């Protein structure tokens, strides 16, 4: 079986990669397990220094890595460059703060000395998605490797070039050969890897069905796992909001990366009294996005078609096409996975768009009577990744944010990830946290050490 790298802008095949044989996969696992045991013995400061070098490699080759991202999953060049820069920032963050996060935690008890030592778990399998093909990997790998773990990457099948180049980053930075390994395999091999005694934990960023499968497999194997799954983030605009700011940031929050982000603003929940005024400003800016120019293609034709089915379902049940709501197939776009920048209005319960995640450049508009209904609608889905609220009253906004059922709530700003803050969800958006010291502590053994007289 082969993995294909296909340019979503043109439909052309970039390169074909042969999948690992069973023997090659076994050899890779053995090499990573061996490398990890030696890596764990190195001082934390030494591990951190190498992670800092990884950040330097990313910065030095930013444009080359960004080009690979754009070719394989369609991201705009400037967005791909920003993604690589963000990865470098994460490497530098954990290089600087990792030793402090991993320092022994002294706790006063009846012992002469007692403390918590943070020790590596071992080898961690990461099952990662295509939408941020570098960032999703580095936000896991940077803290996990500094903590002394090894890493196996099962990347999305449409970004094998990204997977191999990430492995090359760590090799060029001086990490031990095999400590981080990209596995060119299909999803059917994941369960076997989780069950392998040389693997000690798993993390997945992806769809809810994939998360349920990995969680079930890891549970049966009694291995730690972390899930960051889908989201249907609410973008709530209250009647006292700064509408110019909300509209401006709403465009970026929904349409960057062609809307293919778990934490993209997906449901625009508008208090009725300002709904028309907000939509006028929002629609004018969205209309300036042009597929093939300042709006990237979706990652695959099939994903575009799935999105359109969700939109069509809503339209057939009474929703309105405020803008777009159809694939962009004119001229040179006809072979690509393009979808017009769209606004879907009058979305109601009973529509797929109400309860499902729309993973593409379509904003869903829901009108509500007041703040209380806005909160009910915001929390009325099974997802709970992120959410934001817009109000000129900071205290009001903060109180609303605290009531949102999600892992990250933003007031007067778009939801984003930051190495300094924990990232993750609740409900069907998963469990566990990445980034900050919380993310580093997900894949360590917090060992109690008690010493008597």
PAMI-248117 format. One record per residue: x, y, z of N, C-alpha, C in turn. Coordinates in steps of 0.05 Angstrom, whole numbers, padded with zeros to 5 digits, always signed. Example, Ala and Ser with C-alpha at 12.3 -4.5 7.8 and 13.67 -1.06 7.14 Angstrom:
2
+00264-00114+00156+00246-00090+00156+00264-00066+00156;+00257-00045+00142+00273-00021+00143+00258+00001+00157;
//
This chain:
453
+00017-00024+00000+00000+00000+00000+00018+00025+00000;+00008+00046-00013+00024+00071-00015+00008+00094-00004;+00023+00114+00006+00011+00139+00014+00017+00160-00007;-00004+00175-00014-00001+00195-00035-00003+00223-00024;+00015+00240-00033+00015+00269-00027+00003+00282-00052;-00021+00295-00048-00036+00307-00070-00040+00336-00065;-00034+00353-00084-00037+00382-00081-00067+00388-00083;-00080+00398-00061-00109+00403-00062-00117+00426-00079;-00098+00443-00087-00104+00466-00104-00107+00458-00133;-00094+00436-00141-00093+00427-00169-00103+00399-00173;-00103+00383-00152-00110+00355-00155-00087+00337-00165;-00063+00349-00168-00040+00335-00179-00026+00319-00157;-00016+00296-00163-00001+00280-00144+00028+00290-00143;+00036+00297-00119+00063+00307-00114+00083+00285-00112;+00077+00265-00096+00095+00243-00092+00080+00219-00079;+00090+00196-00084+00078+00172-00073+00099+00159-00054;+00090+00151-00030+00108+00140-00010+00099+00111-00004;+00118+00093-00002+00111+00066+00005+00106+00063+00035;+00086+00049+00042+00080+00045+00070+00100+00025+00082;+00106+00029+00109+00124+00012+00123+00114-00017+00122;+00132-00036+00118+00126-00064+00121+00124-00070+00151;+00114-00093+00158+00112-00101+00186+00140-00102+00198;+00160-00112+00183+00187-00114+00194+00199-00086+00198;+00194-00068+00179+00204-00041+00182+00191-00026+00206;+00165-00031+00210+00151-00019+00233+00162-00030+00259;+00167-00056+00260+00178-00068+00285+00206-00057+00291;+00222-00054+00270+00249-00043+00273+00248-00014+00283;+00229+00002+00273+00226+00029+00282+00218+00031+00311;+00199+00014+00320+00191+00014+00348+00215+00007+00366;+00230-00013+00358+00253-00022+00374+00274+00000+00376;+00279+00014+00354+00299+00035+00354+00290+00058+00372;+00265+00065+00371+00255+00087+00387+00256+00080+00417;+00248+00055+00423+00248+00046+00451+00277+00046+00462;+00296+00037+00446+00324+00037+00455+00334+00065+00459;+00328+00083+00440+00338+00110+00441+00325+00124+00465;+00300+00119+00471+00287+00132+00494+00300+00125+00520;+00307+00100+00524+00319+00092+00549+00345+00107+00555;+00361+00112+00535+00385+00127+00538+00379+00157+00542;+00360+00166+00526+00352+00195+00527+00342+00203+00555;+00328+00185+00568+00317+00191+00595+00339+00195+00615;+00363+00184+00610+00385+00187+00629+00399+00213+00626;+00395+00227+00604+00409+00253+00600+00398+00274+00618;+00414+00293+00626+00404+00315+00643+00382+00331+00628;+00363+00341+00643+00342+00357+00631+00353+00381+00616;+00373+00393+00626+00385+00417+00613+00395+00410+00586;+00406+00386+00583+00417+00377+00557+00394+00372+00537;+00373+00360+00547+00350+00355+00530+00338+00382+00521;+00337+00400+00539+00325+00427+00533+00342+00441+00512;+00369+00439+00514+00386+00452+00495+00382+00442+00467;+00378+00416+00464+00372+00405+00437+00345+00414+00427;+00326+00418+00445+00300+00428+00435+00302+00457+00426;+00320+00472+00438+00325+00499+00429+00337+00499+00401;+00354+00479+00396+00366+00477+00369+00345+00469+00349;+00325+00453+00357+00303+00447+00339+00288+00472+00330;+00284+00490+00349+00272+00516+00342+00288+00531+00322;+00315+00530+00325+00332+00544+00306+00330+00532+00278;+00329+00505+00276+00326+00492+00250+00300+00501+00237;+00279+00502+00252+00253+00511+00241+00255+00539+00230;+00267+00557+00245+00269+00585+00236+00287+00587+00211;+00309+00572+00211+00327+00573+00188+00315+00563+00162;+00298+00543+00165+00286+00531+00141+00256+00536+00139;+00247+00558+00151+00219+00564+00152+00205+00563+00125;+00216+00576+00105+00202+00577+00079+00201+00550+00065;+00222+00534+00068+00221+00507+00056+00200+00490+00069;+00198+00491+00096+00177+00475+00109+00150+00486+00103;+00147+00512+00101+00121+00524+00095+00111+00515+00067;+00130+00513+00049+00122+00505+00022+00112+00476+00021;+00124+00459+00037+00114+00431+00039+00086+00431+00050;+00081+00447+00071+00054+00448+00083+00034+00457+00062;+00040+00479+00048+00022+00489+00027+00017+00469+00005;+00037+00456-00004+00034+00436-00025+00017+00413-00017;+00020+00404+00008+00006+00379+00016-00022+00384+00026;-00027+00406+00040-00055+00410+00050-00067+00437+00043;-00053+00453+00027-00066+00476+00015-00064+00502+00030;-00053+00503+00053-00052+00527+00069-00039+00550+00054;-00050+00575+00058-00037+00598+00046-00008+00600+00055;+00009+00611+00038+00038+00612+00044+00043+00627+00070;+00030+00650+00074+00036+00666+00098+00026+00651+00123;+00004+00636+00121-00005+00621+00144+00013+00597+00149;+00024+00585+00129+00043+00563+00133+00068+00573+00146;+00078+00596+00137+00102+00607+00149+00097+00614+00179;+00074+00624+00185+00067+00631+00213+00065+00605+00230;+00056+00584+00217+00054+00558+00232+00082+00548+00239;+00101+00550+00221+00128+00541+00227+00140+00558+00248;+00136+00584+00247+00146+00602+00268+00135+00595+00295;+00109+00589+00296+00097+00582+00321+00109+00556+00333;+00115+00537+00315+00129+00513+00325+00156+00519+00337;+00170+00538+00324+00196+00546+00335+00193+00559+00363;+00172+00575+00366+00166+00588+00391+00161+00567+00413;+00146+00546+00406+00140+00525+00426+00165+00510+00434;+00183+00505+00415+00208+00492+00421+00224+00509+00441;+00226+00535+00435+00241+00553+00452+00228+00556+00480;+00201+00556+00480+00187+00558+00506+00194+00534+00524;+00193+00510+00513+00199+00487+00530+00229+00484+00535;+00246+00494+00518+00274+00494+00523+00280+00512+00547;+00266+00534+00549+00271+00553+00571+00257+00544+00597;+00233+00534+00595+00217+00529+00619+00215+00500+00627;+00223+00481+00609+00221+00453+00615+00236+00445+00640;+00261+00453+00644+00275+00445+00668+00260+00454+00694;+00248+00477+00693+00233+00487+00716+00207+00470+00720;+00193+00464+00699+00169+00448+00701+00175+00420+00711;+00199+00410+00706+00205+00382+00713+00221+00380+00739;+00226+00403+00752+00241+00403+00777+00226+00388+00799;+00240+00376+00817+00227+00362+00839+00210+00382+00855;+00186+00373+00862+00167+00389+00878+00169+00381+00907;+00181+00397+00923+00184+00391+00952+00158+00395+00966;+00150+00376+00982+00125+00377+00997+00130+00370+01026;+00122+00387+01044+00127+00383+01073+00107+00362+01083;+00117+00340+01094+00100+00320+01107+00114+00311+01133;+00106+00287+01143+00119+00277+01167+00146+00264+01161;+00154+00264+01136+00179+00252+01128+00202+00271+01133;+00226+00260+01135+00249+00278+01136+00251+00294+01110;+00244+00281+01088+00244+00294+01062+00223+00280+01045;+00206+00295+01032+00187+00283+01013+00183+00302+00990;+00180+00290+00967+00177+00307+00943+00165+00291+00920;+00157+00305+00899+00147+00292+00875+00168+00295+00853;+00176+00273+00842+00195+00273+00819+00180+00267+00794;+00185+00284+00773+00171+00281+00748+00190+00266+00728;+00182+00241+00723+00199+00223+00706+00184+00215+00681;+00199+00210+00659+00185+00204+00634+00170+00177+00635;+00149+00176+00619+00134+00151+00617+00147+00131+00599;+00159+00140+00577+00172+00122+00558+00167+00132+00529;+00156+00115+00513+00151+00121+00485+00121+00128+00482;+00115+00150+00469+00088+00160+00465+00081+00159+00436;+00059+00147+00429+00049+00147+00402+00031+00171+00397;+00036+00187+00377+00020+00211+00370+00006+00206+00343;-00020+00206+00344-00037+00204+00319-00046+00232+00313;-00036+00244+00291-00040+00272+00287-00055+00278+00261;-00068+00302+00259-00084+00309+00235-00069+00326+00216;-00082+00332+00193-00069+00346+00171-00073+00376+00172;-00091+00387+00188-00099+00415+00185-00077+00435+00194;-00062+00427+00215-00038+00442+00223-00016+00421+00225;-00005+00413+00202+00011+00388+00202+00038+00390+00217;+00048+00415+00221+00072+00418+00237+00064+00425+00266;+00046+00444+00270+00040+00454+00297+00028+00432+00314;+00009+00416+00304-00003+00396+00321+00019+00376+00331;+00039+00371+00315+00060+00352+00324+00079+00365+00344;+00087+00390+00338+00107+00402+00356+00095+00409+00383;+00070+00416+00384+00058+00423+00411+00057+00398+00429;+00057+00375+00417+00060+00350+00433+00089+00343+00437;+00105+00343+00415+00132+00333+00416+00151+00349+00433;+00148+00376+00432+00167+00392+00447+00167+00386+00477;+00144+00387+00491+00144+00380+00519+00150+00350+00524;+00140+00332+00507+00144+00304+00512+00174+00296+00510;+00188+00307+00491+00216+00300+00488+00233+00313+00509;+00228+00337+00516+00243+00350+00538+00239+00335+00564;+00215+00324+00567+00210+00308+00592+00224+00281+00592;+00236+00273+00570+00252+00249+00569+00238+00226+00555;+00215+00231+00542+00201+00211+00528+00212+00207+00499;+00205+00185+00486+00209+00182+00458+00182+00186+00444;+00183+00190+00417+00158+00196+00403+00156+00181+00377;+00132+00169+00372+00126+00157+00347+00103+00172+00335;+00105+00181+00310+00085+00197+00297+00071+00181+00276;+00045+00178+00279+00028+00167+00257+00013+00192+00247;+00023+00204+00226+00011+00228+00215-00012+00222+00196;-00028+00242+00190-00050+00238+00170-00038+00229+00144;-00053+00212+00130-00042+00199+00106-00037+00218+00083;-00049+00242+00084-00045+00261+00061-00022+00280+00066;-00007+00278+00088+00015+00296+00093+00041+00280+00100;+00048+00260+00085+00072+00244+00091+00097+00260+00088;+00098+00279+00070+00122+00296+00067+00126+00313+00092;+00105+00324+00103+00108+00339+00128+00118+00321+00150;+00108+00297+00152+00116+00278+00173+00146+00273+00172;+00156+00268+00148+00185+00261+00145+00202+00286+00150;+00192+00309+00143+00208+00333+00147+00209+00341+00177;+00188+00335+00192+00189+00339+00221+00210+00321+00233;+00210+00296+00225+00231+00278+00235+00259+00289+00229;+00262+00301+00205+00288+00312+00197+00296+00335+00214;+00276+00351+00223+00282+00374+00241+00297+00364+00266;+00286+00343+00278+00299+00333+00303+00326+00320+00297;+00328+00307+00274+00354+00296+00267+00375+00317+00264;+00368+00339+00249+00387+00360+00245+00394+00375+00270;+00375+00376+00289+00380+00389+00315+00399+00373+00333;+00404+00348+00326+00422+00332+00342+00409+00312+00361;+00383+00308+00359+00370+00288+00376+00380+00260+00368;+00379+00242+00387+00388+00214+00381+00372+00202+00358;+00386+00187+00341+00373+00175+00319+00351+00156+00328;+00327+00160+00317+00305+00142+00324+00288+00152+00347;+00297+00172+00362+00281+00181+00385+00254+00191+00377;+00254+00206+00355+00228+00215+00343+00227+00201+00316;+00205+00187+00311+00203+00172+00286+00176+00176+00273;+00175+00183+00248+00150+00185+00233+00145+00158+00220;+00122+00147+00225+00115+00120+00215+00096+00123+00191;+00104+00114+00168+00087+00115+00144+00070+00090+00144;+00047+00093+00157+00029+00070+00161+00000+00079+00158;-00019+00061+00155-00047+00066+00155-00058+00065+00183;-00083+00074+00186-00096+00074+00212-00100+00046+00224;-00101+00026+00207-00106-00001+00216-00083-00011+00233;-00060+00002+00232-00037-00008+00248-00036+00005+00276;-00053+00024+00281-00051+00040+00306-00056+00022+00330;-00077+00005+00329-00083-00011+00353-00060-00029+00360;-00047-00041+00340-00024-00058+00346-00002-00043+00360;+00003-00019+00351+00024-00003+00364+00017+00004+00393;-00008+00012+00397-00017+00017+00424-00013-00007+00442;-00019-00030+00432-00016-00055+00448+00013-00064+00452;+00031-00053+00436+00059-00061+00438+00071-00053+00465;+00084-00071+00479+00095-00064+00506+00117-00043+00505;+00128-00037+00481+00148-00017+00479+00136+00011+00477;+00110+00013+00476+00096+00039+00475+00080+00042+00501;+00082+00066+00512+00072+00070+00539+00048+00089+00541;+00042+00104+00520+00020+00123+00521+00013+00132+00493;-00010+00144+00490-00019+00153+00464-00033+00180+00466;-00030+00196+00445-00044+00221+00443-00056+00224+00415;-00079+00235+00413-00092+00238+00387-00105+00265+00385;-00101+00278+00362-00116+00302+00355-00131+00295+00329;-00157+00297+00329-00172+00289+00306-00202+00288+00311;-00215+00271+00296-00244+00269+00297-00254+00254+00321;-00279+00258+00328-00291+00244+00351-00290+00214+00347;-00298+00203+00323-00296+00174+00320-00268+00163+00323;-00248+00177+00313-00220+00168+00316-00212+00169+00345;-00221+00190+00359-00215+00192+00388-00227+00169+00404;-00252+00162+00398-00265+00140+00412-00250+00114+00407;-00241+00110+00383-00226+00085+00376-00200+00084+00392;-00184+00105+00391-00158+00105+00405-00162+00103+00435;-00182+00117+00446-00187+00116+00475-00195+00087+00483;-00211+00075+00467-00219+00047+00473-00195+00028+00472;-00179+00031+00451-00155+00014+00449-00136+00019+00472;-00131+00044+00478-00112+00050+00500-00123+00041+00527;-00150+00043+00530-00162+00034+00555-00159+00004+00559;-00163-00011+00538-00159-00040+00540-00130-00047+00546;-00112-00031+00536-00083-00035+00541-00074-00023+00567;-00092-00009+00581-00085+00005+00606-00062+00025+00602;-00065+00041+00582-00044+00061+00576-00055+00089+00576;-00040+00107+00587-00048+00135+00588-00054+00145+00560;-00075+00162+00557-00081+00174+00531-00093+00202+00534;-00088+00218+00514-00098+00245+00514-00112+00250+00487;-00135+00263+00488-00151+00267+00463-00158+00297+00460;-00152+00307+00436-00161+00334+00429-00177+00330+00404;-00204+00333+00406-00222+00325+00385-00235+00350+00372;-00258+00346+00360-00270+00368+00345-00282+00389+00363;-00292+00410+00350-00304+00432+00364-00325+00446+00347;-00344+00458+00360-00363+00475+00346-00365+00501+00361;-00342+00515+00362-00339+00538+00380-00359+00560+00375;-00372+00570+00396-00390+00593+00394-00375+00619+00393;-00384+00637+00377-00374+00665+00375-00398+00682+00382;-00400+00690+00408-00424+00703+00418-00420+00733+00418;-00439+00747+00406-00438+00776+00404-00462+00787+00420;-00457+00800+00442-00478+00811+00459-00485+00839+00449;-00507+00850+00459-00517+00876+00448-00499+00899+00454;-00481+00897+00473-00463+00920+00480-00435+00916+00469;-00432+00898+00449-00405+00892+00438-00396+00914+00419;-00369+00916+00416-00357+00932+00395-00360+00917+00369;-00379+00924+00353-00386+00909+00329-00364+00910+00308;-00350+00932+00306-00328+00933+00287-00306+00914+00294;-00298+00913+00319-00278+00894+00328-00287+00865+00325;-00312+00860+00333-00323+00833+00332-00324+00823+00303;-00333+00840+00285-00334+00832+00257-00306+00826+00245;-00288+00844+00252-00260+00841+00241-00248+00815+00251;-00249+00809+00277-00237+00785+00287-00254+00760+00280;-00279+00764+00276-00296+00742+00269-00288+00730+00242;-00279+00747+00223-00271+00738+00197-00246+00720+00200;-00226+00729+00215-00202+00714+00219-00208+00688+00235;-00225+00690+00255-00231+00667+00272-00245+00645+00257;-00260+00652+00236-00275+00632+00221-00260+00623+00196;-00246+00641+00182-00237+00634+00155-00207+00628+00152;-00191+00633+00173-00163+00627+00170-00160+00596+00167;-00140+00588+00152-00136+00560+00146-00160+00548+00131;-00174+00565+00116-00199+00557+00102-00219+00546+00121;-00219+00555+00146-00239+00546+00165-00234+00519+00177;-00211+00507+00170-00204+00480+00178-00188+00480+00204;-00202+00487+00226-00189+00488+00252-00209+00479+00273;-00200+00463+00292-00218+00454+00313-00229+00477+00329;-00212+00498+00333-00220+00521+00349-00228+00545+00333;-00235+00540+00307-00246+00562+00291-00273+00570+00302;-00280+00595+00300-00307+00604+00307-00326+00591+00287;-00345+00575+00296-00362+00561+00277-00391+00571+00279;-00400+00576+00304-00428+00585+00308-00428+00614+00317;-00438+00632+00300-00440+00660+00307-00467+00665+00319;-00467+00667+00346-00492+00670+00361-00496+00700+00367;-00516+00711+00355-00520+00740+00355-00545+00748+00370;-00543+00766+00389-00567+00777+00402-00582+00793+00381;-00608+00788+00379-00625+00798+00357-00622+00828+00353;-00619+00844+00374-00619+00873+00372-00596+00883+00356;-00574+00868+00354-00550+00877+00339-00544+00859+00316;-00560+00839+00311-00554+00818+00291-00551+00830+00263;-00569+00847+00255-00568+00858+00228-00544+00876+00225;-00538+00892+00245-00515+00911+00243-00489+00895+00242;-00487+00874+00258-00462+00858+00258-00459+00844+00231;-00481+00832+00221-00480+00817+00196-00472+00835+00173;-00481+00860+00173-00474+00878+00151-00444+00882+00150;-00432+00886+00173-00403+00891+00175-00388+00865+00168;-00398+00843+00180-00385+00817+00176-00386+00808+00147;-00409+00810+00135-00413+00801+00108-00395+00817+00088;-00393+00843+00093-00377+00859+00075-00348+00851+00075;-00338+00842+00098-00310+00833+00099-00306+00805+00088;-00325+00788+00094-00323+00760+00084-00325+00760+00053;-00340+00778+00042-00343+00780+00013-00317+00787-00001;-00297+00797+00014-00272+00804+00002-00253+00779+00000;-00261+00757+00011-00245+00733+00010-00251+00719-00017;-00230+00713-00031-00233+00700-00058-00218+00674-00058;-00232+00653-00065-00220+00626-00067-00198+00627-00088;-00175+00616-00081-00152+00615-00099-00135+00640-00097;-00144+00660-00082-00128+00684-00078-00121+00687-00048;-00140+00697-00033-00135+00700-00004-00151+00680+00013;-00162+00660+00000-00176+00638+00013-00165+00612+00002;-00153+00596+00019-00140+00571+00010-00161+00550+00003;-00153+00529-00012-00170+00507-00016-00173+00490+00009;-00194+00474+00010-00195+00454+00032-00175+00432+00026;-00170+00415+00045-00148+00396+00042-00153+00374+00022;-00178+00367+00018-00184+00345-00001-00212+00351-00013;-00216+00341-00038-00241+00344-00052-00264+00331-00035;-00258+00308-00024-00279+00294-00008-00288+00310+00016;-00270+00324+00029-00277+00341+00051-00294+00364+00043;-00288+00376+00019-00304+00397+00008-00333+00387+00003;-00335+00364-00009-00361+00353-00015-00377+00346+00010;-00364+00336+00031-00377+00331+00056-00388+00357+00068;-00373+00378+00067-00381+00404+00077-00406+00414+00062;-00406+00411+00036-00428+00420+00020-00454+00404+00026;-00451+00379+00032-00474+00363+00040-00487+00374+00066;-00470+00382+00085-00481+00394+00109-00495+00421+00103;-00483+00437+00086-00495+00462+00078-00522+00457+00064;-00522+00439+00045-00547+00433+00030-00569+00423+00049;-00562+00407+00069-00582+00398+00088-00595+00422+00102;-00579+00441+00110-00590+00465+00124-00608+00481+00105;-00599+00485+00080-00614+00501+00061-00641+00487+00055;-00641+00461+00053-00666+00447+00047-00685+00448+00071;-00675+00453+00095-00692+00454+00119-00698+00483+00128;-00692+00502+00110-00700+00530+00116-00679+00550+00122;-00654+00542+00122-00632+00561+00126-00629+00578+00101;-00615+00600+00104-00611+00619+00081-00582+00622+00074;-00577+00624+00048-00550+00628+00038-00544+00659+00039;-00534+00668+00061-00527+00697+00063-00505+00704+00043;-00486+00686+00040-00463+00690+00022-00452+00663+00014;-00446+00659-00011-00433+00635-00020-00450+00610-00017;-00440+00592-00001-00454+00566+00005-00453+00547-00019;-00430+00548-00033-00427+00529-00055-00397+00526-00061;-00389+00503-00074-00361+00500-00082-00353+00521-00102;-00328+00528-00102-00317+00547-00122-00303+00530-00143;-00315+00530-00167-00305+00512-00188-00300+00526-00214;-00300+00553-00214-00296+00568-00239-00267+00566-00248;-00263+00563-00274-00237+00566-00287-00216+00548-00274;-00194+00561-00266-00171+00547-00255-00176+00533-00229;-00199+00539-00217-00206+00526-00191-00219+00500-00194;-00226+00492-00218-00244+00469-00223-00231+00443-00214;-00205+00441-00213-00192+00416-00205-00184+00416-00175;-00189+00438-00162-00181+00440-00134-00204+00437-00115;-00197+00435-00089-00217+00430-00068-00226+00457-00056;-00235+00475-00073-00242+00502-00064-00271+00503-00056;-00277+00519-00035-00305+00525-00027-00306+00555-00022;-00327+00567-00031-00330+00596-00028-00332+00604+00001;-00321+00628+00008-00325+00638+00035-00355+00643+00039;-00367+00629+00058-00396+00627+00060-00407+00635+00087;-00431+00645+00087-00446+00651+00111-00473+00637+00109;-00480+00621+00128-00504+00605+00128-00522+00617+00150;-00544+00630+00141-00562+00643+00161-00586+00627+00168;-00600+00636+00189-00625+00624+00198-00622+00594+00205;-00600+00587+00217-00595+00559+00225-00611+00553+00250;-00625+00530+00249-00643+00522+00270-00637+00494+00280;-00648+00487+00303-00646+00460+00313-00659+00440+00293;-00647+00417+00291-00657+00397+00272-00640+00396+00247;-00624+00416+00242-00606+00416+00219-00580+00404+00227;-00566+00391+00208-00540+00380+00214-00520+00402+00222;-00523+00426+00210-00505+00448+00216-00508+00457+00245;-00531+00452+00257-00535+00460+00285-00519+00442+00304;-00519+00416+00298-00507+00397+00317-00479+00386+00309;-00472+00390+00283-00446+00379+00274-00425+00401+00271;-00400+00393+00270-00378+00411+00265-00376+00415+00234;-00377+00440+00225-00372+00446+00197-00343+00454+00194;-00327+00436+00182-00298+00439+00181-00290+00452+00154;-00295+00477+00151-00289+00491+00126-00299+00519+00127;-00297+00535+00105-00302+00564+00106-00331+00571+00105;-00347+00561+00125-00375+00568+00127-00381+00577+00155;-00391+00601+00158-00400+00612+00184-00429+00607+00188;-00437+00596+00211-00465+00591+00217-00475+00614+00234;-00498+00625+00226-00510+00647+00241-00535+00638+00256;-00535+00643+00282-00558+00636+00299-00566+00661+00314;-00591+00669+00311-00601+00693+00325-00615+00685+00351;-00610+00700+00372-00622+00694+00398-00634+00720+00410;-00652+00716+00429-00666+00739+00440-00648+00755+00459;-00632+00742+00476-00618+00756+00496-00594+00739+00505;-00580+00749+00526-00556+00736+00536-00562+00708+00547;-00584+00705+00560-00591+00679+00572-00594+00658+00550;-00608+00665+00528-00611+00646+00506-00585+00641+00492;-00568+00662+00490-00542+00659+00478-00526+00638+00493;-00526+00638+00519-00511+00619+00535-00523+00591+00532;-00549+00589+00531-00562+00563+00527-00554+00551+00500;-00555+00567+00480-00548+00557+00453-00518+00550+00451;-00501+00567+00463-00472+00562+00462-00465+00536+00475;-00478+00529+00497-00473+00504+00512-00489+00481+00502;-00506+00485+00483-00526+00465+00475-00517+00445+00454;-00491+00441+00452-00480+00421+00433-00462+00402+00449;-00455+00380+00436-00439+00360+00451-00409+00367+00452;-00401+00387+00437-00373+00396+00437-00367+00416+00459;-00341+00418+00466-00333+00437+00487-00304+00443+00485;-00295+00453+00462-00266+00459+00459-00260+00488+00467;-00271+00507+00451-00266+00535+00458-00291+00551+00453;-00290+00577+00459-00312+00595+00455-00304+00623+00462;-00317+00643+00450-00311+00670+00457-00337+00687+00459;-00335+00709+00473-00358+00727+00477-00348+00755+00473;-00365+00772+00462-00358+00800+00457-00377+00818+00471;-00366+00835+00488-00382+00855+00504-00363+00877+00513;-00373+00901+00513-00357+00924+00523-00354+00923+00553;-00371+00909+00567-00371+00906+00596-00353+00882+00602;-00328+00887+00611-00309+00866+00615-00318+00846+00636;-00331+00856+00658-00340+00838+00679-00362+00820+00668;-00380+00832+00652-00402+00816+00641-00390+00794+00622;-00371+00802+00606-00359+00783+00588-00345+00760+00603;-00330+00767+00625-00316+00747+00641-00336+00728+00654;-00358+00738+00664-00378+00721+00676-00390+00702+00656;-00395+00712+00632-00406+00695+00611-00385+00673+00603;-00360+00681+00601-00339+00662+00594-00336+00640+00614;-00339+00646+00640-00337+00626+00660-00360+00606+00659;-00382+00613+00647-00405+00595+00645-00404+00578+00619;-00386+00585+00600-00384+00569+00576-00373+00541+00583;-00385+00521+00572-00375+00493+00576-00354+00486+00555;-00329+00494+00561-00308+00490+00542-00281+00492+00557;-00260+00485+00542-00233+00485+00554-00219+00512+00553;-00228+00529+00535-00215+00555+00532-00236+00576+00525;-00240+00596+00541-00260+00617+00537-00246+00644+00535;-00251+00658+00513-00238+00683+00508-00259+00706+00508;-00251+00729+00519-00268+00752+00521-00257+00774+00502;-00272+00782+00483-00263+00803+00464-00238+00795+00449;-00236+00770+00441-00214+00760+00426-00221+00733+00414;-00207+00725+00393-00212+00699+00380-00197+00677+00395;-00209+00654+00396-00196+00631+00410-00171+00623+00394;-00149+00620+00409-00124+00611+00397-00108+00596+00417;-00088+00581+00407-00071+00566+00425-00045+00582+00430;-00034+00578+00454-00010+00593+00462+00006+00574+00480;+00032+00571+00474+00048+00552+00491+00047+00558+00521;+00040+00582+00528+00040+00590+00556+00014+00582+00571;-00006+00574+00555-00033+00568+00567-00041+00539+00560;-00054+00525+00579-00063+00498+00573-00084+00498+00551;-00085+00477+00535-00103+00475+00513-00116+00447+00512;-00142+00447+00510-00157+00421+00509-00186+00426+00513;-00202+00405+00513-00231+00409+00514-00245+00392+00535;-00271+00394+00535-00289+00378+00553-00311+00366+00535;-00327+00350+00547-00349+00336+00532-00337+00321+00508;-00350+00322+00485-00340+00306+00463-00316+00318+00449;-00305+00339+00460-00281+00351+00449-00256+00339+00461;-00259+00319+00479-00236+00305+00489-00229+00311+00518;-00205+00302+00526-00196+00306+00553-00166+00307+00554;-00155+00318+00576-00127+00322+00579-00120+00350+00568;-00095+00358+00573-00087+00385+00565-00059+00384+00552;-00056+00400+00531-00031+00404+00518-00021+00432+00526;+00005+00437+00521+00017+00463+00525+00019+00471+00554;+00034+00492+00560+00040+00501+00587+00052+00478+00603;+00054+00481+00629+00065+00460+00646+00045+00437+00647;+00020+00442+00643-00001+00421+00643+00005+00401+00622;+00012+00410+00598+00018+00392+00576+00043+00376+00581;+00063+00387+00593+00087+00372+00599+00082+00350+00619;+00064+00356+00638+00059+00336+00659+00040+00314+00651;+00028+00316+00627+00010+00295+00618+00025+00268+00614;+00050+00270+00604+00065+00246+00598+00090+00242+00615;+00086+00246+00641+00107+00239+00660+00094+00223+00683;+00111+00209+00698+00103+00196+00722+00108+00214+00745;+00087+00224+00757+00090+00241+00781+00095+00223+00805;+00120+00218+00810+00127+00197+00830+00132+00210+00858;+00118+00200+00877+00122+00208+00905+00147+00195+00916;+00165+00210+00928+00189+00200+00941+00187+00209+00970;+00188+00189+00989+00185+00195+01018+00210+00183+01032;+00223+00199+01048+00248+00191+01061+00246+00195+01091;+00249+00173+01106+00247+00174+01135+00275+00179+01147;+00275+00176+01172+00301+00181+01186+00321+00160+01179;
//
